[in-house]
Amino acid sequence: MAPQPPQRSKRPGTAVPLLCHRAPSDHPSIPWRSSKGLCYAGAVSRVARVLLAALVLGGCSVATRTIDESTSQGPTADDMWTKQVVAANGRMPTFEEKRHFEDMLGERIAKYLREHEDAASNTLTLQTFRFLHQVTVGMEKGQVEVLLGPAFTTSDDAQQMATWARRHWPLIRGRADEAWGYPFGWFFYFDKGKVVAITQYLEGAPYQ
């Protein structure tokens, strides 16, 4: 009888590598070393993604952080809309829903640019407005509404704006005459109808 290879001892609690016995032609997209080599990335990464999704949907704890920042670039219309759909429905948008949203957004942007020559000729904001769909400093109130819809709260009271701006208020004080609030902690500060500052404060935001 041919001698048998020595068996590796298995300590309690030790993970055992998954052996791949398939021939290369069975699954050519999954790399392997030999007929008894370790199976690699393709299958493992898919399993990992499924397990992660199950943990999140099952309510398991996920590492979070607090966002508290002042920025010149706010959210994109696409990202804001997607997060609102997920928050409302507990799922990602369907392909049809996303296509309908993009078509409607494109029509609103084109209409606004036709009716507002100043916005159409502003080289500092035109590209981000038309192609990136992102709110940035220098945009007009109307552009913010086109991208994100109506604000859920507004104020021209300095004390209220200071509360929203938190630690960033010293940099905004005296520069803003109105502020608009949007979901996920976004606030836009205006002076004479144009965005002069953007802040976000959001507790429990997932790490990205």
C-alpha positions in Angstrom: 0.0 0.0 0.0 1.3 3.4 -0.9 2.3 5.6 2.1 -0.2 8.2 3.0 0.8 11.8 3.4 0.9 13.0 7.0 -2.4 14.5 8.2 -2.3 18.1 9.6 -3.6 18.4 13.1 -6.6 20.7 13.6 -6.7 22.8 16.7 -10.2 23.6 18.1 -11.5 26.8 16.7 -9.1 26.8 13.8 -10.6 27.5 10.3 -10.0 24.8 7.7 -9.2 26.1 4.2 -11.8 25.3 1.6 -10.3 22.9 -1.0 -11.1 23.2 -4.6 -11.5 19.9 -6.5 -12.9 21.2 -9.8 -11.1 21.1 -13.0 -10.1 24.4 -14.6 -12.8 24.0 -17.3 -15.6 23.8 -14.7 -15.1 27.4 -13.4 -12.5 29.2 -15.5 -13.2 32.5 -13.8 -12.1 31.2 -10.4 -8.3 30.9 -10.1 -6.8 27.8 -8.4 -3.4 26.3 -7.8 -4.0 22.7 -8.4 -6.7 20.1 -8.2 -6.4 20.4 -4.4 -5.3 24.0 -4.1 -7.0 26.8 -2.2 -10.0 28.4 -3.9 -9.5 32.1 -4.4 -11.1 35.5 -4.7 -14.2 35.2 -6.9 -16.3 32.9 -4.7 -14.9 34.2 -1.4 -15.6 37.9 -2.3 -19.2 37.0 -3.3 -19.8 35.2 0.0 -18.3 38.1 1.9 -20.6 40.5 0.3 -23.6 38.3 1.0 -22.6 38.0 4.6 -22.1 41.7 5.0 -25.5 42.5 3.5 -27.1 39.9 5.9 -25.4 41.5 8.9 -26.6 45.0 7.9 -30.1 44.0 7.1 -30.3 41.8 10.2 -29.6 44.8 12.4 -26.1 43.8 13.5 -23.9 46.6 14.7 -21.9 48.5 12.1 -19.1 51.0 12.9 -20.3 54.6 12.6 -18.9 58.1 12.9 -20.1 61.6 13.3 -19.7 63.9 10.3 -19.1 67.6 11.2 -17.7 69.5 8.4 -17.7 72.7 6.3 -17.2 72.2 2.6 -17.4 73.9 -0.7 -19.1 70.9 -2.4 -22.4 69.5 -1.2 -24.2 66.3 -2.1 -25.2 65.2 -5.5 -28.8 65.0 -6.5 -28.3 61.3 -7.4 -26.8 60.4 -4.0 -29.5 62.4 -2.0 -32.3 60.8 -4.0 -30.9 57.3 -3.6 -30.5 57.7 0.2 -34.1 59.0 0.5 -35.4 56.0 -1.5 -33.5 53.6 0.8 -34.7 55.3 3.9 -38.3 55.3 2.7 -38.5 51.8 1.2 -35.7 49.8 2.8 -34.2 48.9 -0.6 -32.1 50.4 -3.4 -34.0 52.0 -6.3 -34.9 49.8 -9.3 -33.4 50.4 -12.7 -36.7 51.9 -13.9 -37.0 54.2 -10.9 -33.4 55.5 -11.4 -33.9 56.0 -15.1 -37.1 58.0 -14.5 -35.4 60.1 -11.9 -32.5 60.9 -14.2 -34.8 61.8 -17.1 -36.8 64.2 -14.9 -33.6 65.7 -13.4 -32.1 66.3 -16.9 -35.3 68.1 -18.0 -35.3 70.3 -14.9 -31.6 71.2 -15.4 -32.1 72.0 -19.1 -35.1 74.1 -18.4 -33.3 76.1 -15.7 -30.3 76.8 -17.9 -32.6 78.0 -20.7 -34.4 80.4 -18.4 -31.3 81.7 -16.5 -28.5 83.0 -18.7 -26.3 83.9 -15.7 -26.3 80.3 -14.5 -25.7 79.0 -18.1 -22.7 81.3 -18.5 -21.1 80.8 -15.0 -18.1 78.6 -15.8 -17.4 78.0 -12.0 -20.7 76.1 -11.4 -22.0 75.1 -14.9 -20.2 71.8 -15.1 -21.0 70.6 -11.6 -24.6 71.6 -12.1 -25.2 70.1 -15.6 -23.0 67.0 -15.4 -22.2 66.1 -11.8 -25.6 67.3 -10.4 -23.8 68.5 -7.3 -24.5 71.6 -5.2 -21.4 73.8 -4.8 -20.6 77.2 -3.4 -21.5 79.9 -6.0 -24.8 78.3 -7.1 -28.1 80.1 -7.1 -31.0 79.1 -4.9 -32.9 77.9 -7.9 -30.1 75.5 -8.8 -30.2 74.0 -5.3 -33.9 73.4 -5.6 -33.6 71.9 -9.1 -31.0 69.4 -7.8 -32.3 68.6 -4.3 -35.9 69.7 -4.3 -37.4 72.1 -1.7 -35.7 72.5 1.6 -37.4 71.0 4.7 -36.6 74.0 6.7 -35.3 77.6 6.1 -34.4 80.5 8.3 -32.9 84.0 8.1 -32.4 84.2 11.9 -28.8 84.5 12.8 -29.2 82.6 16.0 -30.9 79.7 14.2 -28.2 79.6 11.5 -25.5 79.6 14.2 -27.2 76.5 15.8 -27.2 74.7 12.5 -23.6 75.7 11.6 -22.3 74.7 15.1 -18.5 75.1 15.3 -18.3 76.5 11.8 -20.4 79.6 12.5 -17.4 81.9 13.1 -16.5 81.3 9.5 -20.0 82.0 8.2 -21.1 84.8 10.5 -21.7 88.1 8.6 -21.5 86.3 5.2 -25.0 84.7 5.1 -28.5 86.2 5.2 -30.4 82.9 4.9 -29.9 79.1 5.4 -31.8 76.1 4.0 -31.8 72.6 5.6 -31.9 69.3 3.8 -31.9 65.6 4.9 -28.8 63.9 6.3 -27.6 67.0 8.1 -26.9 69.2 5.1 -27.3 73.0 5.4 -26.7 75.6 2.7 -26.0 79.3 3.6 -26.9 82.0 1.1 -26.0 85.7 0.6 -28.2 87.6 -1.9 -29.5 84.3 -3.3 -26.2 82.5 -3.8 -24.6 79.7 -1.8 -21.6 81.0 0.2 -21.1 78.1 2.6 -22.1 74.5 3.1 -22.1 72.4 6.3 -23.1 68.9 7.3 -23.6 67.5 10.7 -24.7 63.8 10.9 -24.4 61.4 13.8 -24.3 57.7 13.2 -23.0 57.9 9.6 -21.4 54.6 8.4 -17.7 54.6 7.5 -17.1 54.6 3.8 
